[in-house]
Amino acid sequence: MKQWEMAQKFAGDDRVSFIIGDVRDKHRLARSLDGIDYVVHAAATKIVPTAEYNPFECVKTNIDGAMNLIDACIDHGIKKVVALSTDKASNPINLYGATKLASDKLFVAGNSYAGTHATRFSVVRYGNVMGSRGSVIPFFRSLMQSGVLPITDPRMTRFMITLEQGVELVWHALDDMLGGEIYVKKIPSMTILDIAQAVAPDAEHKIIGVRPGEKLHEQMIGAEDAPHTFEYLDHYKILPMIHKWSTDPMRIKNGTRVPEDFTYTSCNNPDWMSVAALQNWVELNAGKIGAI
């Protein structure tokens, strides 16, 4: 239905076409990519509890689907591919994060797997897209009338990013990439209590405990990545260890190597979003929350 609604919205725009398919279906991917130059890979089974209870399906979409897309892009001479990752892929403790880490590794290695073909692959990694389907903001809004919000753990923190910021990072990756880079957006954090306060300030809080596969704090860059991570004005770039690409000046460009013990987590983040800032965002985007 969401695709049908988009098709109606953009009816008459010959730049856009809508195709029903599945990343698990390699033949359908091949047909869809005919005549295409650039690909943004956004297909995933992303709800953490859903993945925990349906692991086979999660693997088929997030790993097998990634492999299908890599093969199809190489075979069809795609110029550049950007895959969307998640903060849960760094030091994963749940199946969703583990499959996305595997997917990230596949796309990075896809640059050498391509052999003599010119297709190049890169990855962008960021936190929860504010207001997206299955995220906490539309969930809290749906419970506002009840007067009670379930809180997993008062200490919990999360990265916050708007859809527009996520799109900007994809555009930057397509412009900057040589292949194998993981781009990490610098974005603010919030505590789960502050998110609840911003969305439903009058609601009571009921502590329910952490759900299966959830972390208290999310991580986008771990200490193991630090020797291969470089900092830029509004993002970080993790360069792959394979082929010594992390020492390649053409990939590093004007980046500065981060400290050896560097980590980027939602709890040690120097940038925090205020309750007032999120309230303002919710007011401006109320009609779009839950539709992404």
N, C-alpha and C positions, 0 to 999 in steps of 0.2 A: 504493500500500500504506500509506503514512504517513497519508493521509486516511482510509482504511478503518479503521486502528487508532484514530485519534482518534474516529471515529464510534462505534466500539464502546465506547470509554472514556466518552463522554458520552451514550450511549444512554439515552433516557428524559428527557433535559433538553430541554424544548420551546423553550428560548431559542436553541438552536444547530441549524443545518441545514448540510449539506454538499452542495456543488454542483460537479460536474465542469464545467470550462470553460477558457477561454483569453482573456487580455486582448487577443489579436489578433482575437478574434471579437466584433465590436461588438454583434451581435444577442444573443449569449449574455450579454454584460455588461448589456444593457438589461433582459433578463428577470431577471437576478440582483439588480438594484438596485431592483426594484419593491417599494415599501413600506419602503425603507431611509432612515434619516436621516443616518447618519454612515458614512464610508468611510475605511479605512486601506489605502493602496496599497503592497503589499509584493512584488508580482510583479517578478522581474528575472532576466535571465541575468547572473550575478554572478561567475563564475570567470574571472579575468583571462586566463589562457592560452586558455581555451575561447572567449572573445570574440575574441581575436586571430586564432584560426584559423577562426572561424565568424562573420565580421562581419555578414553579411546577416541571420542569425538573431538576433544581438544587437540590431541596429537594429530589427527587427520587434517584438521584445518590449519593449525598454526605451524606444523612442521612439514607434513606432506604437501600442503598447499604452497608453502614457501619453495620447496624443491620443484614443484610443478611450474611455478612462475619463473624461477631462475632458468630452467631448461627452455621454457617457451620464449622468454625474452632473448636468450642467446640465439635460438634457432631463427627468430624473426628479426634479428639485427637491431633490436632496441638500442638506442644510444645511451640513455642513463635511466637507472632505476633507483628510487628512494623508498626504503621500507620503513614503516612506522613501528617503533619499538615502545617500550614502557619502562618506568622506573622499577617495576617489579622484575625486570630481566637482570638487574644488578644484584648479585648475591641472592638468588631466588630461594624462597622457602616453600613456595606453592607451585602447583603444576603449571598454571598459567605463566608465571615468571620463568619457569624452567623451559617451557616450550618456546617462549619468546627469546630467551637466551640462545637456545639452539637455532632459532630462526636468524638471529643477529649473526651468529657464527657462519651460517650458511650463506648469507648475503655478502659478508666480508670475504669469505673464501671464494665466492662466485666470480670474483675478479680474476683469480688465477685459473679457476675451473673453466672459464670462458676460452682459454687457450688463445688462439690467433684471432678470435672474434673481438670486436671493439666494444661490446656491451660492458658498461661499468655499473657497479652496485655500491650503494651507500646506505646508511641508517640514520634516522633521527630518533632521539629518545627524550621523552618529557613525561611529566606527571599527569594527574587527572585533568581532563578537559572539563572546565567548569560548565555545569549544566548539561553535560552529555547524558545520553540514555544509560541507565544503570548506575549513575554516579550519585553521590550523597545529597547534592543540592535538590534535584527533583524529588528524591526520596523523602527528604525532610519536608519539602513543600507539600507533598501529598498527605502528610500527617499533621499539618498545621491545625486543622480543625479539631483534631482529637485532643490537642493540648498537651500531648506527651511525645517526646522524641527519644528513641532508643539510642543510647551512647555505648559504643563497644568498650572504650577505655578512655578516661579523661586525659590521659597522657598522650594519646595518639596524635600524630602530626601527619600532614600530607602536603605535597607540592601542589600548587595551583597555577593553571595556565588557561588562557582564553583560546577559543578556536582560532581567532585571528593570529595570535602569537604562534600557534602550532603551524598554521599555513605559511607564515613568514619564514619559519625555520626550514620548511620543505623547499621553499623558493631559494633560500640561501644555499642549501645543500646542492640543489641542482646547478646553481651557478658556480659553486666553489669546488665541488668534488672532483677528485681524480680517480677515486675508487678505493673502497675499504674503510672510509672514515665513519665514525659514529659521532654525530653532532648532538650535544647535550645543551638544551636551552637553560639559561639562567632565569629562574622564576621564583616567586615568593612561596613561603610556607604559611600554613595556618594550623592551629590546633583544632581538633574536632569540636571542642566546646565553643570556640569562637565561630566556627562555621554554623553551629546550631544557633548561637546567639544572633548571628546576622540574618539567618533565614526565618527563624521563628522566635523572636525575643521574649515572648510571653509564655512559651511552652516549658513544661517541666521536663526533667531529664531522668531517664530510667537506665541504669547501668546494666548491660546485658552480657558483657564479656566479648572477647575477640572472637570473630567468626573463623571457621576452618580455613587455614592458609593465609590469614592476615598477619601483617607486621604492625608493630607499634609505630615504627618510623620507616619511611621509604628511603631508598638509596638509588642514586643515579650513577655515581662513580665510586668504586671501591678502592681501597689502598692498593690492591693488586694492579689496578689500571693506572695508578698515578705515574709510574715511570714512562708511560706512553701517552700521557694526557697534556694538552696545551690549552692555555687560557686566552680568550679573545674578549672583545668589549662586552658582548651580550651572550656569549656561549662558550662552551668548552668543546674540544675535539679530541676524541680517543682514537689514536692511530693504531693499526693492527701490528702485532708483533711479527707476523709472517713476512718474509721477504725483506726484513729490516725497514719496512715502510715507515716505522715510527722515527727513523732518523733521516727521512727524505726531506730536504729543504723545500721541494716543490709542494709537498703536502703540509709541512709545518707553516710555511709562509711567514706571517708576522706574529705568530703565536709565541707565548711565553710558557716554558715548562712549569708545571705546578710542583709544589714541594713533594718530597718523597713520601711523606705520611699523609698526603692529601686525601680526603674523602668528601663527597658531596651528598649529604643526607638531609632529609626534611627537618631534622631536629638541630643540626649544626649550621643551618642556612643563615647567612648574615642578613637576608632579605625576608621580611615578614609582612603579610597583608593584614591590614587592620579590619576590624569588624565593620567600621563605617565604609571602607572601600568596597567590601563584598556586598554590603547592603545597597550601595549605589549601583554596583554592577547588576544585582538581581532586579532592581527597579527598572534599569534600562533594557534588560534582556528578558523580562518576564514571559513574553510571548514565545520565545525561542527555547526556553529551558525544557529539556527532555526530548527535544526534537532532533538533536544531533546524533 
